[in-house]
Amino acid sequence: LKSCSDCRTTRTPLWRGGPAGPKSLCNACGIKYNKKRRQLLGLETARTARKKKRNAISGGRYSKLLEKPREEERAALLLMALSCSLV
């Protein structure tokens, strides 16, 4: 019988991928895992993407100056995550 590798439930509407491989987490644990992983990698959510777009339109040149260090920071976080095999 299949069970979630995190909470051990056997019933879920959808099985999601996790650290133990594809379809190893229940729906709830899979959502939590992906949310934590995105935060760790510094990936933006839909809400922050909209804010960034709105600020870029109103901010002009200043927002472009702020964007480059963020991209470098994200790249560094991604490299660290890859070296720790978190991805």
C-alpha positions in Angstrom: 0.0 0.0 0.0 1.4 3.4 -1.0 2.0 6.0 1.7 3.3 9.5 1.9 7.0 9.6 2.8 6.4 12.6 5.2 3.1 12.1 7.0 2.4 8.4 6.1 -1.1 9.0 4.9 -2.4 6.5 2.3 -5.3 8.6 0.9 -4.8 11.8 -1.2 -6.4 13.3 -4.3 -2.9 13.7 -5.9 0.5 12.3 -5.4 3.4 14.8 -5.7 7.1 14.5 -6.2 9.5 15.2 -3.3 13.0 14.4 -2.0 12.3 10.7 -2.2 11.3 10.9 -5.9 8.2 11.3 -8.0 4.9 10.6 -6.4 6.4 10.1 -3.0 4.4 12.8 -1.1 0.7 13.4 -0.6 -0.9 16.5 -2.0 -0.5 18.6 1.2 3.0 17.5 2.0 4.0 18.1 -1.7 2.7 21.6 -1.6 4.6 22.4 1.6 7.8 20.8 0.2 7.6 22.8 -3.0 6.9 26.0 -1.1 9.9 25.5 1.2 12.1 24.6 -1.8 11.1 27.7 -3.7 11.9 29.9 -0.7 15.3 28.2 -0.2 16.2 28.8 -3.9 14.9 32.4 -3.8 12.4 31.8 -6.6 9.7 34.4 -6.8 6.0 33.8 -6.3 3.3 35.1 -8.6 2.6 37.9 -6.2 6.2 39.1 -6.0 6.5 38.9 -9.8 3.5 41.2 -10.2 5.0 43.7 -7.7 8.3 43.6 -9.5 6.6 44.3 -12.9 4.6 47.1 -11.4 7.7 48.7 -9.8 9.7 48.3 -13.1 7.0 50.2 -15.0 6.9 53.1 -12.5 10.6 52.9 -11.4 12.3 53.0 -14.7 16.1 53.1 -14.5 16.3 52.7 -10.7 14.5 49.4 -10.7 16.9 48.0 -13.3 19.8 48.9 -11.1 18.2 47.0 -8.2 17.4 44.0 -10.3 21.0 42.9 -11.2 22.2 42.2 -7.6 19.0 40.1 -7.0 19.7 38.0 -10.1 23.3 37.4 -8.9 22.0 36.5 -5.4 19.5 34.0 -6.9 22.3 32.5 -9.1 24.5 32.1 -6.0 21.6 30.5 -4.0 20.9 28.1 -6.9 24.6 27.1 -7.1 24.6 26.4 -3.4 21.5 24.3 -3.6 22.9 22.4 -6.5 26.1 21.7 -4.7 24.1 20.4 -1.7 21.9 18.3 -4.1 18.7 20.0 -3.0 17.4 20.3 -6.5 
